[in-house]
Amino acid sequence: MEQFKGQPRLPKFAVPKRYDIRLKPDLSACNFAGLVSIDLDIVAGTKFIVLNAAELSVASDSVSFTHRGFSKVYMLRPSNIDLVENDEILVLEFAETLPIGIGVLTIGFEGTLNDKMKGFYRSTYEHDGEKKNMAVTQFEPADARRCFPCWDEPACKATFKITILDVPSELVALSNMPIIEEKVDGHLKTVSYQESPIMSTYLVAVVVGLFDYVEDHTSDGVKVRVYCQVGKANQGKFALGVAVRTLELYKNYFAMRYTLPKLDMVAIPDFANGAMENYGLVTYRETELLYDDQHSAASNKQWVVIVVAHELAHQWFGNLVTMEWWTHLWLNEGFATWVSYLATDSLFPEWNIWTQFLDELTEGLKLDGLAESHPIEVEINHVAETNEIFDAISYRKGASVIRMLQSYLGAECFQRSLASYIEKYACSNAKTEDLWAILEEGSGEPVKKLMNLWTKQKGYPVVSVKVKENKLVFEQSQFLSSGSHADGQWIIPITLCCGSYDMHKNFLLQTKSKTLDIKEFLGDKTDATSAWIKLNVDQTGFYRVKYDEDLAARLRYAIENKFLSATDRFGILNDSFALCMARQQSLCTLLTLMGAYREEPEYTVLSDLISMSHKVATIAADATPELLDYVKQFFISLFQYSAEKLGWEPKHGENHLDAMLRGEILTALAVFGHELTLNEANRRFLEFLDDRNTPLLPPDLRKAAYVAVMQRVTSSNRLGYESLLRVYRETDLSEEKARVLSSLASSPDPKIILEALNFLLSFEVRSQDAVCGLPVSREGRETAWTWLKFTSFEKAREIEEFFASRTEPSMARTLRQSMERVSVNANWVLSVQKEEHLANTVKELAQRN
């Protein structure tokens, strides 16, 4: 039996074809019992059956293997059973070699409905003032084995017949497929479901609890429901409408209808991730599915659309066509992320969502700028390593390189090829190279050669461009946030415009450097000596651009005179910020460029400007504390134009993006200590305390008001803090609770910050939500670090158990990435301290109105 321990994958001599699973959850005792019968195809001579199981107890007398021969039925019992917890495998040894062909493996088992939000777990909710449990599954990446013994690998697809036994008759019991029979026996019932089509174990799902629901149908008869806690059904209506429209959209885009007869979407109170795409039974955190017309912000409405569109994209990309192994996870997550923006843009074109996609691009660039990043396709040698790749590389870099490839190949060609890919690999598994082959065939372009450099090596390039004797000189090198040298090289789809979006050129940069004759490119149409030149048009490429001083000055002029698109304005600013952090550009240069955005109208650009202003203020506070007030004054003046233009009052029929921007701008002004904003926010908050439906504080403004309130809270003036806790305790809307938690540590008083951090560990805060409250004010950083290291003794065991239940490799990589970020910031601070003209630049910018 030793031969099976420590192996990356299960042996291939037995192939599961069908599971018959009977589960009996006890919601009071928080445990479950079960019986699984697995149709197995024994394809090679063996005395062993090896499958996955973890945190289950298996009774030896419940295990048997039955084989139907030509003349009789053989039932064999294992001579040895070994449940290897370290490897999460169950090894069954038989006295004789198992016969080749189909047999049935039967196993009885028991387990605990855990509180770790993975496997088969319990979530709590209140009904009529009483705390109750529901039973929920979360199996991705490899936790189906915590619910029933199985071949818990994505390539081991099978069909599933599920029965839930003896649950209270008033509860709703859901699984992937529709109910075919419900037998009620007194206060209990047994629920049986249709057999599923072929799918991977990580997509199997069960939910048992008390729910309301709303229902609709697609044009071809698919029943769609949104389930939520009793009394919250109205909050599910928006997501329901989005789901129905999205299923119709994907049916057309992928040229294949949704393959199941129903789609249920369920809001779960305790949920570790944002959502999970279980086939036909998608589970969500409440904030990702529910929308309240009265109390939800515009940003939450948008997020619900993106998340629903993401999870429904998986019904094709992931569920129907599944990656062969976790190395190819990005095929699931990168595509679902990209397609979710495609769907959102189709449903709500007025949101300019492709401009907002640049936030995804930026997060991918940030993580991939670290030496401790990893390739999109990262070799997974053991399932314990999978958690480390559920990150911005698989999701955001993955989505960004897909967008880059689509832009290069053309939208129609790309769509046709995707439809061919789904048709070919439906109900099967695929690898990255399978997709490249189909795209290459459909486009006639060298897709594999181009894309392997983007998916198989970590990092990305920065393209330096300068003018030399009427020629543009391009040079690529690997970008690292540390400013260090690295050897990566890529085939880069370069796009550029000169003086006008009508004057554009595209080419592949396949070498370290290339020269382009500007006169030849422009002819006599534009003055090459003064025309602005913008690379990476609309930011479709996953790379950064570094301009020489002359070209940078031309672009700054183009920004001030509104010659450039929002996406290009975003790109120039974001690249400049990254180059400054990497010490390839001075903070003076960055601040001067930021000043060109004083009248910036676009939400996404301003949102990024706000994010970087907080970062710059933090660096300035450490590097040159004597200049911090000037830096804050500069940022206040930078944002006042938009704040005054938007005002505090939402305008009738205003743009969705203006609603989001108003909240972000006012929050920034509050953080930077703008007195007028702090006064008005506190006034409106007092009105809100008296009337939670007051039009003076709509949902989009509440975060700004909460932060402003906490800015004035001290140990001797605690009223605002106590009032916010009251708002937290009185609302049943998860979004509102998260809004309060994210504001509590905004106080400048370390004692209040410590109190707020301790509140995160109280019974009043669900463990998934504690992270919302971790961002602290600059004054509270030392307090937060001390708290993190020396949290109360009572919590030590809980924290130890939390980390012990998370796989070590993912924690190790994340820790190394965090340490690298600290080093990058420290070096940036040292660099800023050496800038000779910084004081004059900051003071001059601060004094401009």
N, C-alpha and C positions, 0 to 999 in steps of 0.2 A: 504493500500500500504506500510505502515511502515514495515511490516513483511519481506519485501524483501531487506531492506537496511542493509548494513554491513555484508552481508552473504559471506562466502568464495567461494561458487559455485552457479551457476544458479539452480533454481528449476527444477525438472525432469518431470513435468506434460505435457510438450510439447517437441517433438523431431523433429528437422529439418531433412528433407530427400533430398531436392533439392532446390538450389538457382537459380533464374533467375535474373542476375544483369545487369543493363544498366547504364553505366557511361558516363558522358559528361564533360571531363576536358577542361578548358579554360586556355591555357598556357600563354596567355597575361595578363589576369586578375588574374591569380593564384588562381582560385577556381574551384569547380566542382559541378555538380548536378547529382542526380541519382535516380533510382527507383529499388527496389528489391522486387521480389515476391518469397516467401518461402513456399514450400510444407511442411506443419507441420502435424505431427501425434499427436493429442491430446489423451494422454493415461490415463488421470485421470480427473475427474470432476473439473473444475476450471472456475472462472470468469476472470482470469488474464493470460496474456502472458508476460513473463519477458525475455528479451534478452539484449545483450550488445550494447551500442552505446556511443561514446565519441566525443566531439568537432564537433558534427553534429547538424544542425537545422532540425527539423522534422515538416512539416506542418500538422496540425491535420486533415485537410480535405483530406489528401493523404493516410490516414491509414485506412485499412479495413481488415476484415477476412471473407473469403468466404468458405462456406461448401456446398458440394453437397450431399443432402439427397436422399432418394429413389425416391421421386416424385418431388422435387423442389430444387432450389439453394437458400441458405440463404446467404445474405451479411450483416455482422454486423459491425457497427462502434463503436470504443471505447467511453465510456462515460467519461473517464478520461485518460489523457496522462501525464506521469511524467518522464522527462529526469533527472536522478539523477547523476550529474557530479562526485560527490565524489566516487560513486560506479561504475561509467561508465556503468549504466544500463538504459534501457528504459522499463518502466512499463506501460502496457496497461490494463486498467480495462474496462470490458464490463458489461452491465446491466443485462445480463443473463448468465447462465452457458453455456460454449461452448460445442457443441456436440462432443462426442468421435469419433475419426477417423480422416481421412485426410481432411485438409482444406488448404486454401492458404492465407497467410498473406502478404499484400502489403503495402509498406512504401515508400513514397517519401522523399528525404532528400537533403541537401546541405552542403558543407564543403569547407575548404580552403586547397589549395595545400601549405602545410606549409614548413618551412625551417629547421625543426628539425630532418630530416632524419629518420622519423618513420611515420607509417600510409601511407597516400597518399601524397607524398611530391614532391617538385620541386628540380631539380638539374640544375646547369648552365653549359654552355659550349660556346665556341666561334666557329663561322663558318663564313668564309670570313670577319674576323675582327669584326663581330657583336655578341654581347652577346645574347644568347638564353636560353630558359627554356626547360627542358624535364620533364615529369611526371613519377614518379617511386613509387612503393610500397615497404614497408618493414614492415611486419606484425608480425614477431616473436619477443617477445613471445605473446603479446596480443594487437596488434594494428590494426587488421582487422576492429575492431569496429570504428576506426577513418576514415574508408573509406565507410563502409556500415553497417547498423544494422544487427547483426548476433549472433549466439550462439558461442562465441569466446573462446571455450575450446577444447583442443585436442581430447577429447573423442566424441565430437559432430560432427562426420564425415558426409558428405553429398556430393552430386554431384553438379557441378557448371556450369551453362550456362552463358557465359559472352558476352556482346556486348559493344563496345566502339563507341560512337556517335560523329559525327561532329568534327573530328580532321583534321588538314590541310592535304591535300591529298599527299603532298610530304614526310610526316613523316612516320616512321615505327611504327606500333602499335602491340605489342606482348602481349600474355597471356600464360597461362599454356598449352593450346591445340592449334592444327593447325587451321589456318583460314579456314572457310568454305564458307564465302561470304564477298566480299568487294564492297560496293556500293559507287560510286563516284558521288557527286553532286556539280559541279563547282569546287571550291577550297577546298571543304570539302569531307570527306568520313566517312562512317559508317562500322565498321569491326565486323563481328560475328565469333565466335569460336566454335569448337566442344564442346559438353558437356564432362566434365571431369569424370574420375572414382571417386569413393568415396575418399574423403580426408578431412583433417582438415582445418579450416579457415586460420590458420597462414601460410599455404603453397600456398594460392591463390596469384597470382601476375599479375601485369599489368605494362608495360613500353611503353611510347610514346615519341619518339624523332627522331632525324636525325642520321642514322647509316649506316656504311658499314658493310659487313659481309663476312666471308669465310665459306665454307660448305664441309662436307664429309658425308659418310654413314657407318654404321656398316655392318657386314656381313649379318645380318638379316634385313637390310633395314631401320633401325632407322636413320632419318635425323638429323645430328648434325651441328649446326651453332655457330660461335662466332661473336657477334655483338660488334662493337666499334666505336668510333668517326670517322667521315669521314677523310680519309687519313691515318688511323692507321691499316687498315685491315691486312697488313703483320705481325703486332705484335700479331695478334690472331692465326697465323698458328701453333705455337708450342703447345699452349693449346688445339687447335682443335685435333691435332694428339694424344695428351695425353688422351683427353676425349674419342675418338673412341676406343683406345686400352684399356682404363680402363673399359668402358662398357662391352667389350668382356670378360675381366678378371672377373668382378663381376658376369656376367651371369654364368660363369662356377663355380666360388667359391660358390655362393649362390644357385646354381642349379635352377635358375629362371631368365628368361630374363627380361630386362628392359620393363616396362609395358606400356609406352606411345609411340606414333608414332614418336615423335620428342623430341629433347633436344636442347634448346637454352641456350647459356651462354652469358651474357651481361656485358660489362665493364661500370660502372657508375662513373662519375667524383666525385660526392658527395655521400659518402657511409659510414655509421657509423661503421659498422663491417668489417671484412675481406671479407666475402661472405655470401650468404643466399641461402639455398637449395630448394627454391620454386620448386614444382613439375613441371618438364618440362621447367622451365624458371629460371635458376640459375643466380643470380645477384652477381657481384663482384666489389670490389674496383679495380681500374685500375692496381695497383701494384701487385694484386693477380692473374691477368689473362693475362696481356700483357707481351710479351717478345721481346726485340729488340736485334737482333744478334750483332749489332754494339755497343750498349750503355747499355745493361743490364749485371749485374754481375752474376757470376755462382751461388751465393747464391740466387739471385732472380729467376733464372731458376729452381732451386731445390724447392723453395717455391711455385712457380706456380704449379708444379707437385703435391706437397703435398696437397695444397688447393683444386685443381680440384678433386683429388682423394677423399678427405674428403667430398666435397659437393656431389659427385656422389655416394658415399657410402650411403649417406642419402636417395637417391632415393629408397633404400631397407630399411635401418635401420632408420626409422623416417617417411618417406612418405608412404611407403607400409605398414610397421608395425610401429605404432605410440604409444608412451608412453600414458598411460591412463590419467596421470596428471603430472604436472611439477615436482613433487617429483621424478619421474623416468626419468628426463631429461638426466641423465648420460647414459641411454640406447641408446639415440641418439648420444650424443656427445662423450662419452668415446669410443663407438664402432667405430664411424666414424673416430676418431683420430687414433685408433689402426689399423683399416683396411686401412687407407690412407698410412701408412708405409708399410703394406703388399703389397699394389699395387705398391708403388714407388720402393720397393725392386725388385719386379717382372719386372718392366719396365726398371729400371736402376740399375742392381745388382752391378755395379762397384762403386756406390756411398756409399756402406757400410751403408745404411740408418738405419739399426737396431742398429748400434753403435751410430749413431746420435740421435736415439730415446731416448737415455739416457738424452738428454736435456729436453725432456718432463717429464721423470721420476723425474729429479732434480727439475723442477719447481713445480711439484706436492708435492714433499717432503718439499720444502721450505715453501709453504703456509700451508701445513698440520702439520708443526712443530710449528705452532702458537697456543696458547690457544684459539684464536679467529677464528680458522678454523671451519668447519662444516662437518657433515657426507656426504658421497656421496649421500645417500638417505636422503634428508633433508625435513622435513614436510613443505609443502607450504600451509598455511592457507588462503592466499589471493593472487590473481594474482599479486598484487603490490610487492610481495616478490620475484618474479621469477628472476629479474635481478641479485640478489645477488648470484645466483648459476651458472651463465654463467661465470665460473672462472676456475682456474687451478685444482680445485677438480673434477668438473664434467668432464672436458676434459682430463686433464693430469693424475691425480690420477686414474680416471676412466679407461683410456687407459692402465695404468700401472698394475692395478689389473687384467684386462682382459688378458694382456700378461702373468702375473704370473699364472693365472688359465690355460691358454692355455699350458704353459710350464709344468704345473703339470699334466694335463689330456692327453697331447699329441696332436699334430697338426691335425692328421687325425680324431680322435674322436671329437675334438672341431669343425672342419669344418662340419662334418656330422650333429652334433647337431644344429649348427647354421642354416643349410639348413632346418632342420626339424622345427625349431622355425619359420623361415620366411614363410614356407609353411603353418603352422598351423594358424598363426596370420595375414596373408596377408589380406589387406583391413579391418583391425580391429585394436584394441588397446591391449597393453600388459603392465604388471607390471614386476618388477625385478624378483619376485618369479616365474613368468611364465617361464622365461629364465632358472633360476636355476633348475626348475623341469625337463625341457627337457635335460639339460646338465647332470643332475643326472641320468636320465633314460638311456642316451646314454653312460655314462661312468661307472656306478655302484659305483661312488664315492659319499661321503656325501657333495655334492657341497653347498647345502643350509646352512648347519651347518658351513662349512668352510668360506663361502663368506659373510654371514650375519655380521660376526665380522668385516669384512673389509668395508662393505657398510653402516652399520647402526650405527657405532660409529666413531667419528672423531679421527684423529691422526694415529700413526703407531708406531711400536716397534723399539728399538735398541737392538740388540742381543750382549751381552758381552760374550767374549770367552777367556778362559785362560787355560794354561796347569798346571795340578796338579797331580803329581805322575803317569805319563804316561796316564793320563786321560784328555780328553777335557771336560771342564765344561762350559755349556751354560746357560745363564740367560737372560730372556727378561724383559724389562720395557718400559714404554711409553717414546718416545723421545719428548722433547720440546726444542726449540731453546733458550728459556730463562734459561734452566738448571733446571727448577722447577720440582717437583715430580708430577706425575699423575698416575691414577690407571688402565689405559687401559690394556687389555690382548687379545691376538690373537692366532689363530691356524696358525703357520707359516710354510710354505714349505721351509725347510732348505736344501740347497745344499752345498756340500763342496768338495774340492779337497785337496790332500796332496802330495806335491813334484812333482806332475805330473797330467795332466788332465785325464790320464788313471786311476788314483786312486781316485775314487769319491764315494760319498755316499749321499743319499737323505733320509730325514725323516720329519715327521710332529712334530714340537715342540708344544705340546698341553698344557703344564704346564708352570709355571714360570721358572723352571730350569730343566736341564737334564744333565746326565753325559755319556760320550762315551769313551770306552776303545780304545786308539789309536792302541795298539798292535793287538787287535782283528780285528780292521778295516784294518790295513796295512799288517799284517802277517810279513814276513821277507823281504818284497820288498823294504822298504825305511827306512832310519834312522830317527826315530821319534824325536830324540833330536835336529835335525838340519833342517828337512824338512819344507818348507813353507806350511802354511795351509791357504786356502782362502775360506771364506764363501760367500754365495750368488753368486754362479758361474754365470758369464756373466750378473750379475745384473738383473736377471729376477724377483727377489722378491722386494716387496715394503717395505723395511726395511733397517735400517743402521746397521753396525757392528762396535763394539769397541773391539780391540785386546789388550791383555796385552803387556807389553813392549817387552818381548821376541818374541812373534809372530809378532809384528809390525816390529821389527828389521829384522826378517827372510823375511818378505814381501818386505821391502825396498831393501834388497839384491837381491830378485827375480826380482824386477823392474829394478834395475841397470844392471842386467845380462840378461834382456829381456826374462825371463821365462814365463811371464804372458801375457794373451790376452789383447787387447786394452780395452775391456769392463771392465775387472777386474782391470786394471791399473786406469781407470777412477773411478771405484767404491771406491777403497782404498783412492784415493786422495780426492774425494768428501765427503766421510764419515769423513775423518780426518778434513777437513775444517769445516763441520757442528759441529763436536764435539768440535773444538776449539772455534767456535762462542758461543756454549752452555757452555763454560768454563769447559768442561770435559777433556780438553787436552790443553797443553800450546802452545803459538804461536811459541816458539822455536822448538817444536816437528813438528809442521806443516811446518815451513820454511825448516827444515832439510829434511823432506819428499819431499817437492817441489824441493829441490836441486837434488833429484834422477831422476827427469824428464828432466834433461838438454839436453839429446839427444832423447827426445820423438819424434817419427815420425808421430804419428796418429793425424789427424785433430781434431777429437772430444775431445780427451784428452787435446790437447794443447789449444783448444778454451776454455775449462773449466778452465784450468790453467791460461789463460789470464784473464778471468772473476774474478777469486778469487784473482789474483794479484792486480787488481784495488781496490777490497774491502779491502784487507790487507793494501794496501798503504794508503787508507783513514783512516782506524783505527789507523795505525801507526802515521799518521800526527796528529791525535787528542791526542793519548796516549803518544807518545815519539817523538815530532817534531824534536828533535836533531838527531834522527836516520833516518829521512825520506830520506836523500840523499843516505845513505847506502842501504836502502830498495830498492830505485829506481835502484841503481847500481846493486844490486843482481838480480832484475827482468830483467834488460837489459842484463846481462850476461847469464841469464837463456834462453832468447829468441834469442840470437845472433846466436847460433848454427843453428837453423832452418832458420833464416833470411839469413845467409850466404849460406846455402845449397840451398835455393829456389831462392835467388837473386831477382832482380827487374824485370828481363825480363821473361815473360811467355815462357815456352819451348814448342816446337812443339809436339803436341799430348800428352801433360802432363795430369796427373790425374785431374779430376774435383775438387777433394778435395784439391789438391795442390794450385789450383787457389784461392779457398776460404781461405786457410790457409795463403797464401802470404799476402793478404789484411789485415787479422786480426793481424798477427805478426807485420807488418810494422806500423799499426795503434797503437798497444801497444807500440812499440819502440818510436813512435812520442810522445805519451802521457807521457812517462817516460823521455822525453827530450834527447833522443839519438841524438847527434849532426850530425853524418854522415847521419842518416835517415832524419832528418829535412832538411839538405842541399839538399840532392838528391830529396826529395819530392817537395821542393820549386822550384828547377830547372825544374823538369818535369811539374809542374803546370804552369809555365810561358810558356812552349812550348804548353801546352794544351789551354791556353788562345788565342794563335795565330792560333791554328788548332785543332778544337774539335774532329777531327778524328785521331789525332796523335797516332801512336803505342806506344809512350812513356808513355801514361797514359790510359791504357785499363780500362774498368769499374771496374774490381776487385781491382784496386789500387786507385781509385778516393777517396774513403772515407779516406784512409790513407793520401793522399796528402792534402785533404781539412782540416783534423785535424792538420796536420803539418803546413799548412799555418796559421791557426788560432792560433797556439801556439806562433807565432811571431808577432801577431797583437796586437797593443796597441793604446791608444788614440792618440799618436803622430805618429803612423805608421799604418794607416788604409787601406793601399792599398789592402792587401790580403782580408780583409772583403768586401770592395767595389767590388773586382773582383769576389768573390763568389756570391754576390748578383746579379752580372751581369750574371753569369752562371745560377742562379736560374730563372732569368727573361727571359732568351733567350731560355731555353729548354721547350719543351711541353711534355717531358717524366716525368710522375709522380714519377717514381723511382729516377730519377736524382734530382728532387726537394726535395724529402724526404732525399736524401743523403746530400744535401747542408744544409737543415734545421738541421739535426742531428749533424752537425759539427760547426755551427755558435757560439755556446756557449762554445767552447773549449779554448777560449782565457783566459789567466791568468789575464786580465785587467777587473775589475768589471764594469767599464763604458761601455766597449764594450759588456759585457755580458748583461747589462741592455738594451742596444740598440737592441741586438739580440732578447731578450725576448719580447720587445715591437713590434718588427717586426712580431712576431708570431700572434699578435692580429690585424695586418693590413689587409686591404682588399685583399692583394696579397696572403694571405695564407688561404687555405680552412680550415674550422674549424676542420675537421677530422684530418688534418695534423699538427695542432699546437703542439700536444703532441710529435711529432718527435723531436722538438727543445728543449724540457724541460731538458734533461740531460746536466748538466753544469759542468765546471771544478771545482776542489776542491776549488780553490780560489774564485769561484763565488757562493758558497752555500749561504752565508749570503745575497748577492745581490738578489739571486733568491727567497729566503724566504720573504724578504721585498717586493719584486715585487709582489709575489703571494698574500700577505696580502693587499697591497695598490696599486693595479692596478688603472689606471686612472679612474676618476669619470665617464667619458663618458661610460666606459666599465662596470661599476658596475651593471647597469640594465640588460645588456646582460648576464653577469655572473649569476646574480640572476635568470634570466629566464632559463638559461641553467640548473642550478641545480634544479630549481622548476619543470622542465619537466622530471627530472630523479627521480625515486621512492626513497623515503626516506629510507626504510629499507636497500637497497643495499648500499647507501651512508654511512649509520651509521656503517654497518659491515666493510666496506672498511676503514673508518676512524679509527675504533678501531684496525684493523689489522695494519694500518700505525703507530699508536701510540705505539703498542706493538713492532713493529720493531725498532722504535726509542729507546725504553727502552732496548731491547736486545743489540743494538749497544753500548748504553751508559754503560751498565754493562760490555760489552766486553772490552771497552776502560779502565775501572777501573781495570779489571783483568790483562790486558796487562801491565799496569803501575806498577803492583806488581811483575812482573817476574824478578827474580834476574839476570839470565844469558842471558837476551835478547840482550843486547848491544854487548856482546862478540860474540854471535851466529850470529847476523846480520852482524857485521863487518867481521867475518871470511868468511861467505858465499859470501859477496860482493867482497872480494878480490880473490876468486877463479876464474880462467879463464876457 
